[in-house]
């Protein structure tokens, strides 16, 4: 579920982890695997959820993926 409820753990919410991913991409573009390793250390995140979050970020045009490198779009804060 995208919108958090009062019964949900916010640490595993798509929007929260998506914001963490965008925070990591602020400094530098990262490879898909490299970003997953960084996020996995901070959050308990499985690979399926990670790809779902990347898909969500791609759909809202927050990121683009080119040759295995994730690039944060410049017009996203």
N, C-alpha and C positions, 0 to 999 in steps of 0.2 A: 504494500500500500504506500502511496506517495505521501499523502497527508498524514501527519502523526496524530495519534489519539492519546488519551491520557493513560491507556493501558499498554502502550508500546514503549519499548526501550529506544530512546532517541539515538543511542550510539549506533544502532543498526538501521536507522532510517535512510532511505534513498537520498533525501535532500541533504541530510547532515553529511553523509559520506561523499556525496557529490560536491559539496562545498569544500570538504577536505581535499578532494582531488584537484579542484580548481586552485586551491591554495598552493598545493605542490607545483602546479603548472605555472604559477605566477613567476617563479624564478627561472625556470628552464623547461624546454620541451623534454619529455621523457619517453622511453620505449615502453610499450604496453607491459612487458614483464617487469621492468624496473619499477614502474609506478605501482604495480600490484605488490611487489615485495615491500615497498615503503608503506603502503596503506595497510597491508596485512600485519605489519609489526605494530601499528597503532590500534587497529580495530580487529575484532575477530570476524573475518570476512572470508567467505568461500569464493571460489573462482566463478561460479554461476552468478552470484549476486554482483560480483565485480563487473562482469560483462553486461549484466542488466543495467547497472548504473552508468557504464560507459555508453550504452545504447541510448539511455535517457538523456545524457548530456549531449550526445550527438544529435538527437532528435530536436532538442531545443536550441541547437546551433551554438552551444557553449564551447564545444571542442570540434576539431577535425582530426582525422587520422590519415596520415600519409606515409606509406611504406613502413608501417609498424611503429611510427612515432606519433605520439599524441600531442597535438598543438592546441593551446588555448586560443580561442578567437579573441581578437583585440578589442572588439566592441562589448565584451562582457566584463563587468567589474569584478 
